[in-house]
Amino acid sequence: MLRDPVSRYLSEWKHVQRGATWKTSLHMCDGRSPTPDELPTCYLGDDWSGVSLQEFMHCGYNLANNRQVRMLADLSLVGCYNLTFMNESERNMILLQSAKNNLKNMAFFGLTEFQRKTQYLFERTFNLKFISPFTQFNITRASNVDIDEGSRKSIEVLNFLDMQLYEYAKDLFLQRFQYSKQEEHQKNRQKRREERRLLREQRAHQWQKEEAAAEIAVTEDYNSQVERW
């Protein structure tokens, strides 16, 4: 599941602000976890509770930045968390392309902002039906955060890779949805044609039976008349 990058970022900030941490995440890559130099922490102490949005955005090592690209990409292509492995622009280009490729090769992915379409694609992909429809919640913790336009732009800049990935994902998602809809319509049309053909055959067969029965009745009536004569 992918989510609008700004909403996702704000949601993670609120989650961290309430005391959540990622300390149990080992961030394994190529068989090892990153060193403290490769992945410094953004705070001292047990957690980052009460962090303001500005503090959250100002930490250059914050893994909330471009999290969706990083989690979808093959980090071994860029030396894992070693930022000196290659220059930043090359690293970003490789990460984004890797994330796009991996997303494209998945049998299914969904978008938080399109719950009903996500349900439809999941059901079509895996040939099952949920017992109840997905619910689209437009009111979330992220949507309740009141930020100015400057802060929104800053979040978009911090998550510029996720912004590009999300646009790609949305386009691919809607293409898959339209294709599945067209495929469903074609199958339904074929099913209706087949049902009409079977109905015509049944009617023709019934008509033949009625004709044969009428012919037999006429013949029997004629034979009975001959015997009487």
SVG drawing of the C-alpha trace seen along z (x, -y; Angstrom):
<svg xmlns="http://www.w3.org/2000/svg" viewBox="-65 -29 97 81">
<polyline fill="none" stroke="black" stroke-width="0.4" points="0.0,0.0 1.3,-3.4 0.1,-6.7 0.2,-10.4 3.7,-11.4 2.7,-14.5 -0.1,-12.7 2.2,-9.7 5.0,-12.0 2.6,-13.9 1.2,-10.6 4.6,-9.3 5.5,-12.6 2.4,-12.3 3.2,-8.7 6.8,-9.5 5.5,-12.5 3.4,-10.1 6.5,-8.1 6.8,-5.5 10.3,-4.4 11.9,-2.2 14.5,-0.7 13.5,2.8 14.1,2.3 17.5,3.6 17.7,2.0 19.5,5.0 21.2,4.6 23.7,6.9 23.8,9.0 24.5,6.3 22.9,3.4 24.2,-0.2 26.9,-1.6 26.1,-4.6 28.1,-6.8 26.1,-5.5 22.8,-6.0 23.0,-8.6 20.0,-9.1 17.9,-12.2 17.4,-12.4 18.9,-11.5 17.1,-9.4 14.5,-6.6 12.3,-8.3 11.4,-11.5 8.1,-12.2 6.8,-15.7 8.9,-16.5 7.7,-19.5 7.2,-19.3 10.0,-21.7 12.4,-19.6 11.2,-16.5 11.9,-18.1 15.3,-19.5 16.9,-16.2 18.9,-15.2 19.1,-11.6 15.4,-11.2 14.3,-7.9 10.8,-9.4 12.2,-11.2 11.4,-9.3 10.5,-6.2 8.3,-4.6 11.1,-4.7 13.7,-3.4 11.5,-0.5 10.6,0.5 14.1,0.1 17.0,2.5 19.4,0.6 22.3,2.9 22.5,1.1 23.6,-2.1 25.8,-0.7 23.0,-0.3 23.2,-3.2 26.7,-4.2 26.2,-7.7 29.8,-7.9 29.4,-5.0 28.3,-7.3 27.2,-10.9 23.8,-11.9 22.1,-12.6 23.2,-9.2 22.0,-7.5 18.6,-9.1 18.1,-8.2 19.0,-4.6 16.8,-4.3 13.8,-5.8 14.1,-3.6 14.6,-0.5 11.5,-1.3 9.5,-1.9 10.7,1.4 9.9,3.4 6.5,1.8 5.7,2.6 6.7,6.2 4.4,6.7 1.2,8.7 -0.7,6.2 -0.3,2.9 -2.9,0.5 -3.3,-3.2 -4.6,-4.4 -6.5,-7.2 -8.4,-4.7 -9.8,-2.1 -12.6,-0.8 -10.5,-0.6 -7.8,1.1 -10.3,3.7 -11.5,4.3 -8.0,4.9 -7.1,7.2 -10.3,9.3 -9.6,9.5 -5.9,10.3 -6.4,13.1 -9.9,14.3 -11.6,13.7 -14.3,11.6 -14.2,9.6 -17.3,10.0 -17.6,6.2 -16.5,3.2 -13.4,1.3 -14.1,-2.0 -12.6,-5.3 -11.6,-7.4 -11.0,-10.9 -10.5,-12.1 -7.1,-10.9 -4.6,-12.2 -2.6,-13.6 -5.6,-15.4 -6.3,-17.1 -2.8,-18.6 -3.0,-22.3 0.2,-23.3 1.0,-26.4 1.8,-26.2 5.5,-26.7 5.7,-23.7 3.8,-21.6 6.3,-22.7 9.2,-21.8 7.7,-18.3 7.4,-17.8 11.0,-18.8 12.2,-16.4 10.1,-13.7 10.8,-14.5 11.6,-10.9 8.4,-9.7 6.4,-12.4 7.7,-11.1 7.1,-7.5 3.6,-8.2 2.7,-9.9 4.1,-6.9 2.2,-4.5 -1.0,-6.4 -0.8,-6.3 0.1,-2.6 -2.6,-1.8 -5.3,-3.5 -4.1,-1.8 -4.4,1.6 -7.9,0.6 -9.1,-0.4 -7.6,2.7 -9.3,5.0 -12.6,3.1 -12.4,3.6 -11.4,7.2 -14.4,7.7 -16.8,6.1 -15.5,8.3 -16.0,11.4 -19.5,10.3 -20.3,9.6 -18.9,13.0 -21.0,14.7 -24.1,12.9 -23.5,14.0 -23.0,17.6 -26.2,17.5 -28.1,16.1 -26.7,18.8 -27.6,21.6 -31.1,20.1 -31.5,20.1 -30.3,23.7 -32.7,24.7 -35.6,23.0 -34.7,24.6 -34.5,28.0 -37.8,27.5 -39.4,26.4 -38.0,29.6 -39.5,31.7 -42.9,30.0 -42.8,30.5 -41.9,34.1 -44.6,34.7 -47.2,33.0 -46.1,35.2 -46.4,38.3 -49.9,37.2 -51.0,36.7 -49.6,40.1 -51.3,41.9 -54.6,40.2 -54.4,41.2 -53.6,44.8 -56.5,45.0 -58.8,43.7 -57.4,46.4 -58.2,49.2 -61.7,47.9 -62.2,47.8"/>
</svg>
